[in-house]
Amino acid sequence: EGFGGLQGGGWAWLNVKRVLLSFVIVASGFLTAFNIRLSYRAGELWRLVMLLALLSAALLGTTATIHERYELQLRQYMLWAAFIPFTTHDNHISAACQGVLLGLSIRGLVVYGAQPLWTIVEPAQF
């Protein structure tokens, strides 16, 4: 297996999937920082952080009250959707980021289905 007919030799160290994944991770970090900076400049950052903190506190509080019978199962589409409000700026980069996050959320729903936040914990049988 190789890439572009290059097998072994000097190109053996180059794993294209790792390089692409590294690029995607670095690009995602820059785009996240860019959108957070825009939110800060627009004066929206603290409002968005407080909204996420409030939602997190509500989830944790509900989970704490029902933890004996249910357990919290965060789904990937919920995590992607949580970052969509940070991309609500009037420029092309934010619109592209919003489209990617929405696409990832929809893909998660299509692949895994709309599953509940809390699942019933089966008691251990000894």
TIMI-2910 file (N, C-alpha, C, CB; in pm, 1 decimal, decimal comma, always signed):
<rs>
+----------+----------+----------+----------+----------+----------+----------+----------+----------+----------+----------+----------+------+
!      n_x !      n_y !      n_z !     ca_x !     ca_y !     ca_z !      c_x !      c_y !      c_z !     cb_x !     cb_y !     cb_z ! resn !
+----------+----------+----------+----------+----------+----------+----------+----------+----------+----------+----------+----------+------+
!    +84,2 !   -116,8 !     +0,0 !     +0,0 !     +0,0 !     +0,0 !    +88,8 !   +123,1 !     +0,0 !    -95,8 !     -0,2 !   +120,8 !  Glu !
!    +54,1 !   +214,4 !    -77,2 !   +129,6 !   +337,7 !    -84,0 !    +39,3 !   +448,8 !   -131,4 !   +251,0 !   +323,2 !   -176,0 !  Gly !
!    +99,5 !   +559,4 !   -157,9 !    +22,5 !   +673,6 !   -205,2 !    +79,7 !   +716,7 !   -338,8 !    +24,9 !   +790,7 !   -102,5 !  Phe !
!     -2,0 !   +716,7 !   -440,6 !    +42,1 !   +762,8 !   -571,5 !   +151,3 !   +676,4 !   -630,8 !    +90,0 !   +903,8 !   -562,4 !  Gly !
!   +148,5 !   +548,8 !   -603,4 !   +248,9 !   +459,8 !   -659,0 !   +379,9 !   +459,9 !   -582,5 !   +274,8 !   +496,3 !   -800,0 !  Gly !
!   +388,6 !   +538,5 !   -476,0 !   +511,6 !   +541,4 !   -396,9 !   +501,5 !   +436,5 !   -287,8 !   +536,7 !   +682,5 !   -336,0 !  Leu !
!   +577,6 !   +334,1 !   -298,9 !   +574,6 !   +228,5 !   -199,2 !   +713,5 !   +212,9 !   -139,4 !   +525,7 !    +95,3 !   -260,6 !  Gln !
!   +716,7 !   +208,8 !     -7,2 !   +844,3 !   +191,6 !    +60,8 !   +937,0 !   +308,2 !    +34,2 !   +910,2 !    +62,2 !    +17,8 !  Gly !
!  +1065,0 !   +283,7 !    +35,3 !  +1163,0 !   +386,1 !     +3,6 !  +1157,0 !   +503,1 !    +99,2 !  +1143,4 !   +434,5 !   -136,5 !  Gly !
!  +1186,7 !   +620,0 !    +45,8 !  +1191,7 !   +740,8 !   +126,0 !  +1056,2 !   +792,2 !   +170,0 !  +1260,9 !   +846,3 !    +50,7 !  Gly !
!   +950,1 !   +740,4 !   +107,8 !   +816,4 !   +789,1 !   +139,9 !   +744,1 !   +702,3 !   +241,4 !   +734,4 !   +798,1 !    +15,2 !  Trp !
!   +810,2 !   +602,7 !   +297,5 !   +744,1 !   +510,7 !   +389,6 !   +697,9 !   +580,6 !   +517,0 !   +837,4 !   +396,3 !   +424,8 !  Ala !
!   +765,5 !   +685,7 !   +557,6 !   +728,8 !   +756,1 !   +680,5 !   +604,0 !   +842,1 !   +662,0 !   +844,6 !   +842,9 !   +727,5 !  Trp !
!   +572,0 !   +873,4 !   +537,7 !   +460,2 !   +964,4 !   +510,5 !   +328,9 !   +888,0 !   +510,5 !   +479,9 !  +1036,6 !   +375,5 !  Leu !
!   +252,8 !   +907,2 !   +613,3 !   +119,8 !   +848,1 !   +620,3 !    +21,9 !   +960,0 !   +585,4 !    +89,8 !   +785,2 !   +763,6 !  Asn !
!    -37,8 !   +950,9 !   +469,5 !   -121,3 !  +1058,8 !   +418,0 !   -240,8 !  +1086,1 !   +509,0 !   -169,6 !  +1025,1 !   +277,7 !  Val !
!   -298,1 !   +982,4 !   +565,4 !   -412,8 !  +1002,9 !   +654,1 !   -373,8 !  +1083,9 !   +776,6 !   -471,8 !   +868,7 !   +697,0 !  Lys !
!   -257,2 !  +1057,2 !   +832,1 !   -211,9 !  +1133,2 !   +949,3 !   -184,2 !  +1277,7 !   +913,2 !    -86,5 !  +1069,7 !  +1009,5 !  Arg !
!   -124,9 !  +1299,1 !   +799,0 !    -95,6 !  +1436,1 !   +755,6 !   -225,4 !  +1513,0 !   +734,5 !    -11,4 !  +1435,9 !   +625,5 !  Val !
!   -321,9 !  +1451,4 !   +667,1 !   -450,3 !  +1518,3 !   +644,5 !   -524,6 !  +1543,6 !   +775,3 !   -537,4 !  +1434,9 !   +550,9 !  Leu !
!   -522,4 !  +1446,1 !   +865,2 !   -588,0 !  +1464,3 !   +994,4 !   -521,0 !  +1576,1 !  +1073,6 !   -585,7 !  +1333,5 !  +1074,8 !  Leu !
!   -388,8 !  +1581,6 !  +1070,3 !   -317,4 !  +1689,6 !  +1138,3 !   -354,6 !  +1825,1 !  +1079,7 !   -166,2 !  +1668,0 !  +1128,8 !  Ser !
!   -364,2 !  +1831,7 !   +948,4 !   -403,4 !  +1956,2 !   +883,2 !   -544,2 !  +1997,2 !   +925,1 !   -395,5 !  +1941,7 !   +730,8 !  Phe !
!   -635,0 !  +1902,6 !   +928,3 !   -773,2 !  +1933,1 !   +966,7 !   -779,1 !  +1981,3 !  +1111,3 !   -863,4 !  +1809,2 !   +948,2 !  Val !
!   -702,7 !  +1919,3 !  +1199,8 !   -703,5 !  +1959,7 !  +1340,5 !   -647,5 !  +2100,8 !  +1356,5 !   -622,2 !  +1860,4 !  +1425,6 !  Ile !
!   -536,4 !  +2129,7 !  +1289,3 !   -477,2 !  +2263,9 !  +1298,9 !   -569,8 !  +2367,8 !  +1237,2 !   -339,6 !  +2267,9 !  +1229,4 !  Val !
!   -628,5 !  +2338,3 !  +1121,8 !   -720,7 !  +2432,5 !  +1057,3 !   -843,4 !  +2455,6 !  +1144,3 !   -763,3 !  +2380,6 !   +918,6 !  Ala !
!   -894,1 !  +2350,0 !  +1207,3 !  -1010,0 !  +2365,0 !  +1296,2 !   -976,5 !  +2454,2 !  +1415,5 !  -1058,2 !  +2227,4 !  +1345,5 !  Ser !
!   -855,8 !  +2439,6 !  +1467,9 !   -813,3 !  +2524,9 !  +1579,0 !   -807,6 !  +2671,2 !  +1539,0 !   -677,7 !  +2480,5 !  +1630,4 !  Gly !
!   -752,3 !  +2698,1 !  +1420,8 !   -746,6 !  +2836,8 !  +1374,0 !   -885,7 !  +2893,3 !  +1348,8 !   -663,3 !  +2846,1 !  +1246,6 !  Phe !
!   -973,9 !  +2814,4 !  +1289,3 !  -1109,6 !  +2862,5 !  +1262,7 !  -1187,0 !  +2883,6 !  +1392,0 !  -1184,4 !  +2764,1 !  +1172,7 !  Leu !
!  -1166,8 !  +2797,4 !  +1489,3 !  -1231,6 !  +2815,5 !  +1619,3 !  -1183,0 !  +2943,5 !  +1686,0 !  -1204,8 !  +2694,5 !  +1710,6 !  Thr !
!  -1052,4 !  +2964,7 !  +1685,4 !   -996,9 !  +3087,4 !  +1744,2 !  -1047,9 !  +3210,9 !  +1670,2 !   -842,5 !  +3083,9 !  +1741,1 !  Ala !
!  -1058,4 !  +3202,0 !  +1539,1 !  -1109,1 !  +3314,2 !  +1458,7 !  -1252,0 !  +3348,8 !  +1497,8 !  -1102,3 !  +3280,7 !  +1308,6 !  Phe !
!  -1338,9 !  +3247,7 !  +1509,9 !  -1478,4 !  +3274,0 !  +1544,0 !  -1494,1 !  +3320,2 !  +1688,1 !  -1562,0 !  +3150,0 !  +1520,6 !  Asn !
!  -1411,8 !  +3269,2 !  +1778,1 !  -1417,8 !  +3316,4 !  +1917,0 !  -1371,6 !  +3461,6 !  +1924,6 !  -1330,9 !  +3227,0 !  +2009,6 !  Ile !
!  -1270,3 !  +3495,4 !  +1847,0 !  -1223,9 !  +3634,7 !  +1842,8 !  -1332,9 !  +3727,1 !  +1789,3 !  -1097,5 !  +3646,7 !  +1755,9 !  Arg !
!  -1403,9 !  +3683,6 !  +1685,9 !  -1514,6 !  +3764,8 !  +1633,5 !  -1625,1 !  +3780,2 !  +1737,3 !  -1571,5 !  +3701,8 !  +1505,2 !  Leu !
!  -1653,2 !  +3673,8 !  +1811,6 !  -1755,5 !  +3682,0 !  +1916,7 !  -1712,9 !  +3779,1 !  +2025,9 !  -1782,4 !  +3543,0 !  +1977,4 !  Ser !
!  -1584,1 !  +3777,6 !  +2059,5 !  -1533,4 !  +3869,0 !  +2160,7 !  -1543,2 !  +4013,6 !  +2112,7 !  -1388,4 !  +3834,3 !  +2196,2 !  Tyr !
!  -1504,1 !  +4037,9 !  +1987,5 !  -1511,2 !  +4173,9 !  +1932,8 !  -1654,2 !  +4225,5 !  +1925,0 !  -1448,1 !  +4178,1 !  +1794,6 !  Arg !
!  -1749,0 !  +4136,7 !  +1896,9 !  -1888,7 !  +4177,5 !  +1886,4 !  -1955,8 !  +4187,0 !  +2023,4 !  -1964,9 !  +4079,9 !  +1798,2 !  Ala !
!  -1885,1 !  +4150,9 !  +2128,2 !  -1942,4 !  +4156,6 !  +2262,4 !  -2036,0 !  +4041,6 !  +2292,8 !  -2015,3 !  +4285,0 !  +2280,7 !  Gly !
!  -2030,3 !  +3935,6 !  +2215,1 !  -2120,7 !  +3822,0 !  +2232,9 !  -2058,1 !  +3704,9 !  +2306,2 !  -2169,5 !  +3775,7 !  +2100,1 !  Glu !
!  -1928,9 !  +3707,7 !  +2325,5 !  -1860,6 !  +3590,9 !  +2380,2 !  -1911,7 !  +3553,5 !  +2518,4 !  -1712,1 !  +3616,1 !  +2386,3 !  Leu !
!  -1925,4 !  +3649,7 !  +2607,3 !  -1969,0 !  +3618,6 !  +2743,4 !  -2112,4 !  +3569,2 !  +2744,7 !  -1955,3 !  +3741,1 !  +2833,4 !  Trp !
!  -2195,6 !  +3623,0 !  +2656,8 !  -2334,3 !  +3576,3 !  +2648,2 !  -2338,8 !  +3430,6 !  +2602,9 !  -2415,7 !  +3665,0 !  +2551,3 !  Arg !
!  -2256,9 !  +3397,0 !  +2502,7 !  -2253,7 !  +3259,5 !  +2453,1 !  -2193,8 !  +3163,7 !  +2555,7 !  -2174,5 !  +3252,4 !  +2323,3 !  Leu !
!  -2089,3 !  +3206,3 !  +2623,9 !  -2028,2 !  +3121,9 !  +2727,0 !  -2126,5 !  +3099,8 !  +2841,4 !  -1897,4 !  +3185,6 !  +2780,0 !  Val !
!  -2197,7 !  +3203,4 !  +2880,7 !  -2296,8 !  +3189,3 !  +2987,5 !  -2411,3 !  +3097,9 !  +2944,1 !  -2351,6 !  +3327,2 !  +3028,3 !  Met !
!  -2452,3 !  +3106,7 !  +2818,3 !  -2557,1 !  +3018,9 !  +2767,4 !  -2512,8 !  +2872,9 !  +2770,7 !  -2595,5 !  +3059,1 !  +2625,1 !  Leu !
!  -2389,3 !  +2846,6 !  +2725,6 !  -2338,3 !  +2709,7 !  +2731,6 !  -2322,2 !  +2662,1 !  +2875,4 !  -2205,1 !  +2699,8 !  +2658,5 !  Leu !
!  -2279,4 !  +2750,4 !  +2964,7 !  -2265,1 !  +2714,0 !  +3105,9 !  -2401,7 !  +2682,0 !  +3167,3 !  -2196,6 !  +2828,1 !  +3184,5 !  Ala !
!  -2502,8 !  +2760,3 !  +3131,7 !  -2637,9 !  +2736,1 !  +3182,9 !  -2692,0 !  +2602,3 !  +3132,1 !  -2732,5 !  +2850,8 !  +3141,6 !  Leu !
!  -2672,6 !  +2574,8 !  +3002,8 !  -2717,8 !  +2447,2 !  +2947,9 !  -2642,6 !  +2329,9 !  +3010,2 !  -2700,4 !  +2445,8 !  +2796,1 !  Leu !
!  -2512,5 !  +2346,4 !  +3030,9 !  -2432,7 !  +2240,8 !  +3094,5 !  -2478,0 !  +2217,1 !  +3237,5 !  -2283,8 !  +2276,9 !  +3092,1 !  Ser !
!  -2504,2 !  +2324,2 !  +3309,7 !  -2550,9 !  +2311,0 !  +3448,5 !  -2687,1 !  +2241,8 !  +3453,4 !  -2559,2 !  +2449,7 !  +3516,4 !  Ala !
!  -2774,9 !  +2273,9 !  +3358,6 !  -2905,7 !  +2208,1 !  +3354,5 !  -2892,1 !  +2059,3 !  +3325,5 !  -2995,1 !  +2273,7 !  +3249,3 !  Ala !
!  -2804,7 !  +2024,4 !  +3232,0 !  -2781,9 !  +1882,7 !  +3200,9 !  -2722,9 !  +1808,4 !  +3320,1 !  -2688,8 !  +1869,0 !  +3080,0 !  Leu !
!  -2622,4 !  +1868,5 !  +3382,2 !  -2558,9 !  +1803,3 !  +3497,0 !  -2653,2 !  +1795,0 !  +3616,6 !  -2432,0 !  +1878,1 !  +3536,5 !  Leu !
!  -2732,6 !  +1900,2 !  +3637,7 !  -2828,4 !  +1898,2 !  +3747,7 !  -2935,1 !  +1792,6 !  +3729,1 !  -2893,0 !  +2033,0 !  +3762,6 !  Gly !
!  -2986,5 !  +1781,8 !  +3607,2 !  -3086,2 !  +1678,5 !  +3578,6 !  -3025,6 !  +1539,9 !  +3592,3 !  -3144,3 !  +1696,8 !  +3438,0 !  Thr !
!  -2904,2 !  +1524,1 !  +3541,4 !  -2836,3 !  +1394,8 !  +3551,5 !  -2810,7 !  +1357,4 !  +3696,7 !  -2704,4 !  +1397,6 !  +3474,3 !  Thr !
!  -2775,3 !  +1455,5 !  +3779,8 !  -2748,6 !  +1428,1 !  +3921,1 !  -2874,6 !  +1381,9 !  +3994,0 !  -2691,8 !  +1552,5 !  +3989,2 !  Ala !
!  -2991,4 !  +1433,1 !  +3952,6 !  -3114,4 !  +1393,9 !  +4021,4 !  -3166,2 !  +1257,4 !  +3977,0 !  -3221,2 !  +1498,1 !  +3998,4 !  Thr !
!  -3130,8 !  +1215,0 !  +3856,9 !  -3183,4 !  +1086,8 !  +3807,4 !  -3073,1 !   +983,7 !  +3785,7 !  -3259,4 !  +1108,2 !  +3677,1 !  Ile !
!  -2955,7 !  +1005,1 !  +3846,1 !  -2839,7 !   +920,8 !  +3817,3 !  -2854,9 !   +775,3 !  +3862,5 !  -2719,0 !   +979,5 !  +3882,3 !  His !
!  -2944,8 !   +747,4 !  +3954,9 !  -2959,7 !   +609,6 !  +4001,5 !  -3027,4 !   +521,5 !  +3896,7 !  -3039,6 !   +606,3 !  +4131,4 !  Glu !
!  -3109,9 !   +579,9 !  +3815,3 !  -3186,2 !   +501,6 !  +3717,0 !  -3140,5 !   +527,5 !  +3573,0 !  -3334,8 !   +533,3 !  +3729,6 !  Arg !
!  -3085,8 !   +645,7 !  +3546,5 !  -3046,9 !   +683,5 !  +3410,8 !  -2902,0 !   +731,7 !  +3408,2 !  -3140,7 !   +792,9 !  +3356,0 !  Tyr !
!  -2840,2 !   +721,1 !  +3290,7 !  -2707,1 !   +778,5 !  +3273,2 !  -2708,6 !   +867,4 !  +3149,3 !  -2598,3 !   +666,8 !  +3260,8 !  Glu !
!  -2629,3 !   +973,6 !  +3155,8 !  -2621,7 !  +1071,3 !  +3047,5 !  -2536,9 !  +1016,2 !  +2934,2 !  -2564,0 !  +1205,1 !  +3098,0 !  Leu !
!  -2587,7 !  +1024,9 !  +2813,2 !  -2516,7 !   +981,5 !  +2694,1 !  -2512,1 !  +1098,7 !  +2595,9 !  -2584,9 !   +856,0 !  +2629,8 !  Gln !
!  -2403,3 !  +1175,5 !  +2601,1 !  -2390,2 !  +1286,8 !  +2506,3 !  -2362,0 !  +1231,1 !  +2368,7 !  -2277,9 !  +1385,2 !  +2549,4 !  Leu !
!  -2434,4 !  +1276,2 !  +2271,4 !  -2418,8 !  +1230,2 !  +2134,0 !  -2333,8 !  +1329,5 !  +2057,1 !  -2556,0 !  +1211,4 !  +2065,9 !  Arg !
!  -2264,2 !  +1282,7 !  +1955,0 !  -2173,8 !  +1369,5 !  +1880,8 !  -2248,2 !  +1483,4 !  +1812,5 !  -2096,9 !  +1289,0 !  +1777,9 !  Gln !
!  -2369,2 !  +1458,9 !  +1763,5 !  -2441,5 !  +1565,4 !  +1694,9 !  -2480,5 !  +1677,9 !  +1789,6 !  -2565,3 !  +1509,7 !  +1627,9 !  Tyr !
!  -2498,1 !  +1646,0 !  +1916,6 !  -2528,6 !  +1749,7 !  +2015,2 !  -2405,9 !  +1835,9 !  +2043,1 !  -2579,8 !  +1686,7 !  +2145,6 !  Met !
!  -2290,0 !  +1772,6 !  +2047,2 !  -2166,6 !  +1847,9 !  +2072,3 !  -2134,2 !  +1941,6 !  +1956,1 !  -2049,4 !  +1751,6 !  +2096,2 !  Leu !
!  -2149,3 !  +1892,8 !  +1831,5 !  -2124,9 !  +1979,3 !  +1716,5 !  -2224,2 !  +2095,1 !  +1715,2 !  -2134,2 !  +1899,1 !  +1585,2 !  Trp !
!  -2350,3 !  +2065,8 !  +1744,7 !  -2453,1 !  +2170,5 !  +1741,4 !  -2430,8 !  +2275,4 !  +1850,1 !  -2591,8 !  +2108,6 !  +1757,1 !  Ala !
!  -2363,6 !  +2239,7 !  +1958,7 !  -2339,1 !  +2335,2 !  +2066,8 !  -2246,8 !  +2448,4 !  +2022,8 !  -2279,2 !  +2263,7 !  +2187,3 !  Ala !
!  -2164,6 !  +2424,9 !  +1920,7 !  -2071,5 !  +2527,4 !  +1875,7 !  -2127,3 !  +2615,3 !  +1763,3 !  -1944,2 !  +2462,5 !  +1829,9 !  Phe !
!  -2244,8 !  +2584,1 !  +1711,7 !  -2301,6 !  +2662,5 !  +1602,8 !  -2324,4 !  +2809,3 !  +1642,2 !  -2432,7 !  +2600,1 !  +1557,9 !  Ile !
!  -2370,5 !  +2841,2 !  +1763,7 !  -2390,5 !  +2982,9 !  +1796,8 !  -2263,1 !  +3067,8 !  +1790,2 !  -2449,0 !  +2993,6 !  +1934,1 !  Pro !
!  -2145,8 !  +3006,4 !  +1802,8 !  -2020,9 !  +3082,4 !  +1794,2 !  -1989,6 !  +3125,1 !  +1651,4 !  -1905,7 !  +3000,1 !  +1849,5 !  Phe !
!  -2062,7 !  +3074,6 !  +1553,9 !  -2033,2 !  +3104,0 !  +1413,5 !  -2137,2 !  +3194,7 !  +1350,0 !  -2023,6 !  +2975,7 !  +1334,7 !  Thr !
!  -2209,2 !  +3271,6 !  +1428,1 !  -2317,2 !  +3355,0 !  +1374,7 !  -2268,9 !  +3495,8 !  +1341,4 !  -2432,4 !  +3362,3 !  +1474,5 !  Thr !
!  -2163,6 !  +3504,9 !  +1263,1 !  -2110,2 !  +3635,4 !  +1224,0 !  -2129,8 !  +3654,9 !  +1074,8 !  -1960,2 !  +3648,0 !  +1261,4 !  His !
!  -2132,6 !  +3778,7 !  +1033,5 !  -2162,0 !  +3811,4 !   +894,7 !  -2033,8 !  +3815,4 !   +811,8 !  -2235,4 !  +3945,9 !   +885,8 !  Asp !
!  -1975,9 !  +3697,9 !   +788,5 !  -1862,8 !  +3686,6 !   +696,3 !  -1859,1 !  +3545,3 !   +639,9 !  -1728,3 !  +3721,4 !   +767,4 !  Asn !
!  -1782,3 !  +3526,9 !   +536,1 !  -1782,8 !  +3400,0 !   +463,8 !  -1720,9 !  +3286,1 !   +544,0 !  -1709,2 !  +3415,3 !   +333,1 !  His !
!  -1617,4 !  +3314,9 !   +620,5 !  -1551,2 !  +3209,2 !   +697,9 !  -1645,6 !  +3155,2 !   +805,2 !  -1420,8 !  +3262,4 !   +762,7 !  Ile !
!  -1715,6 !  +3243,5 !   +873,4 !  -1810,4 !  +3198,1 !   +976,0 !  -1925,6 !  +3120,5 !   +913,6 !  -1864,9 !  +3317,7 !  +1055,5 !  Ser !
!  -1970,4 !  +3164,3 !   +798,0 !  -2078,1 !  +3090,9 !   +730,0 !  -2031,8 !  +2951,4 !   +689,3 !  -2126,5 !  +3168,5 !   +605,9 !  Ala !
!  -1907,8 !  +2940,4 !   +642,3 !  -1854,3 !  +2809,0 !   +606,2 !  -1841,3 !  +2720,1 !   +729,4 !  -1718,0 !  +2823,5 !   +536,8 !  Ala !
!  -1793,6 !  +2776,4 !   +840,3 !  -1782,1 !  +2699,0 !   +964,8 !  -1920,0 !  +2654,2 !  +1012,8 !  -1711,8 !  +2782,5 !  +1074,8 !  Cys !
!  -2017,8 !  +2742,8 !  +1000,8 !  -2152,7 !  +2708,5 !  +1042,2 !  -2207,7 !  +2594,8 !   +955,7 !  -2244,2 !  +2831,7 !  +1034,0 !  Gln !
!  -2179,5 !  +2599,4 !   +826,9 !  -2223,3 !  +2491,8 !   +738,3 !  -2158,0 !  +2359,4 !   +771,6 !  -2194,2 !  +2527,4 !   +595,2 !  Gly !
!  -2028,7 !  +2361,6 !   +802,9 !  -1958,7 !  +2238,0 !   +838,8 !  -2014,6 !  +2180,6 !   +968,4 !  -1807,3 !  +2263,4 !   +852,8 !  Val !
!  -2035,3 !  +2265,4 !  +1069,9 !  -2089,6 !  +2217,2 !  +1196,6 !  -2230,5 !  +2162,5 !  +1179,5 !  -2089,5 !  +2328,8 !  +1300,2 !  Leu !
!  -2312,1 !  +2231,1 !  +1101,1 !  -2447,4 !  +2182,3 !  +1076,1 !  -2443,6 !  +2050,3 !   +999,9 !  -2528,7 !  +2286,6 !   +997,9 !  Leu !
!  -2353,5 !  +2040,7 !   +901,8 !  -2339,0 !  +1916,3 !   +827,4 !  -2294,7 !  +1801,0 !   +914,8 !  -2241,3 !  +1934,6 !   +715,6 !  Gly !
!  -2200,4 !  +1826,1 !  +1006,7 !  -2155,9 !  +1721,1 !  +1098,3 !  -2267,3 !  +1678,3 !  +1193,3 !  -2035,1 !  +1768,7 !  +1178,2 !  Leu !
!  -2347,7 !  +1775,6 !  +1236,5 !  -2460,5 !  +1742,6 !  +1324,1 !  -2563,3 !  +1657,3 !  +1250,5 !  -2526,7 !  +1870,9 !  +1377,3 !  Ser !
!  -2595,3 !  +1695,4 !  +1128,2 !  -2692,9 !  +1619,3 !  +1050,1 !  -2638,7 !  +1481,0 !  +1018,3 !  -2728,8 !  +1693,6 !   +920,2 !  Ile !
!  -2509,0 !  +1472,1 !   +985,8 !  -2449,0 !  +1342,0 !   +958,1 !  -2458,3 !  +1251,0 !  +1080,2 !  -2302,6 !  +1358,7 !   +915,2 !  Arg !
!  -2433,5 !  +1306,6 !  +1198,9 !  -2445,9 !  +1228,0 !  +1320,7 !  -2587,9 !  +1178,3 !  +1343,5 !  -2400,9 !  +1309,4 !  +1439,0 !  Gly !
!  -2685,8 !  +1262,3 !  +1311,8 !  -2825,1 !  +1220,8 !  +1325,1 !  -2859,9 !  +1110,9 !  +1225,1 !  -2918,1 !  +1340,4 !  +1305,9 !  Leu !
!  -2811,5 !  +1125,6 !  +1102,0 !  -2843,3 !  +1026,8 !   +999,0 !  -2777,1 !   +892,8 !  +1029,7 !  -2799,0 !  +1077,2 !   +861,0 !  Val !
!  -2650,5 !   +895,9 !  +1068,7 !  -2577,0 !   +771,6 !  +1091,1 !  -2623,9 !   +700,8 !  +1218,2 !  -2427,0 !   +799,9 !  +1099,3 !  Val !
!  -2638,7 !   +773,7 !  +1327,2 !  -2669,0 !   +711,0 !  +1456,2 !  -2814,8 !   +724,4 !  +1498,5 !  -2581,9 !   +770,3 !  +1562,2 !  Tyr !
!  -2891,2 !   +807,9 !  +1431,8 !  -3030,4 !   +827,9 !  +1469,2 !  -3043,1 !   +922,3 !  +1587,3 !  -3096,0 !   +695,1 !  +1501,6 !  Gly !
!  -3164,6 !   +968,3 !  +1607,6 !  -3192,1 !  +1058,8 !  +1719,2 !  -3211,8 !   +975,7 !  +1844,9 !  -3317,5 !  +1147,9 !  +1690,8 !  Ala !
!  -3106,2 !   +959,8 !  +1919,7 !  -3111,6 !   +878,9 !  +2040,6 !  -3135,7 !   +969,3 !  +2161,2 !  -2981,0 !   +797,2 !  +2058,2 !  Gln !
!  -3191,9 !   +914,8 !  +2267,8 !  -3221,4 !   +997,3 !  +2385,6 !  -3094,3 !  +1039,7 !  +2458,9 !  -3313,1 !   +921,5 !  +2481,3 !  Pro !
!  -3107,6 !  +1149,1 !  +2533,7 !  -2994,5 !  +1197,0 !  +2613,6 !  -2963,0 !  +1103,9 !  +2729,6 !  -3023,1 !  +1336,3 !  +2666,3 !  Leu !
!  -3066,4 !  +1049,7 !  +2792,4 !  -3046,9 !   +962,8 !  +2906,5 !  -3092,6 !   +822,2 !  +2871,8 !  -3122,1 !  +1015,9 !  +3029,3 !  Trp !
!  -3013,0 !   +725,3 !  +2907,5 !  -3050,4 !   +585,5 !  +2886,1 !  -3066,7 !   +517,2 !  +3020,7 !  -2944,6 !   +511,6 !  +2799,7 !  Thr !
!  -3154,0 !   +417,4 !  +3022,9 !  -3181,9 !   +345,3 !  +3147,3 !  -3063,7 !   +256,1 !  +3181,9 !  -3311,8 !   +261,2 !  +3135,1 !  Ile !
!  -3024,7 !   +262,7 !  +3308,0 !  -2913,6 !   +180,5 !  +3357,6 !  -2974,7 !    +49,1 !  +3407,9 !  -2831,2 !   +255,0 !  +3472,9 !  Val !
!  -2925,6 !    -58,9 !  +3352,9 !  -2971,2 !   -191,0 !  +3399,6 !  -2901,8 !   -223,7 !  +3531,3 !  -2942,1 !   -302,1 !  +3292,9 !  Glu !
!  -2974,2 !   -265,8 !  +3630,8 !  -2910,2 !   -301,5 !  +3757,5 !  -2820,8 !   -423,5 !  +3740,1 !  -3015,8 !   -328,4 !  +3865,7 !  Pro !
!  -2710,3 !   -423,7 !  +3812,3 !  -2616,7 !   -535,9 !  +3804,4 !  -2678,1 !   -658,0 !  +3869,4 !  -2482,2 !   -501,1 !  +3871,5 !  Ala !
!  -2664,1 !   -771,3 !  +3802,1 !  -2716,5 !   -896,7 !  +3856,5 !  -2597,0 !   -986,5 !  +3890,8 !  -2814,1 !   -967,8 !  +3754,1 !  Gln !
!  -2590,1 !  -1023,8 !  +4016,7 !  -2478,4 !  -1106,5 !  +4062,7 !  -2519,9 !  -1249,7 !  +4073,6 !  -2425,6 !  -1057,9 !  +4196,1 !  Phe !
+----------+----------+----------+----------+----------+----------+----------+----------+----------+----------+----------+----------+------+
</rs>
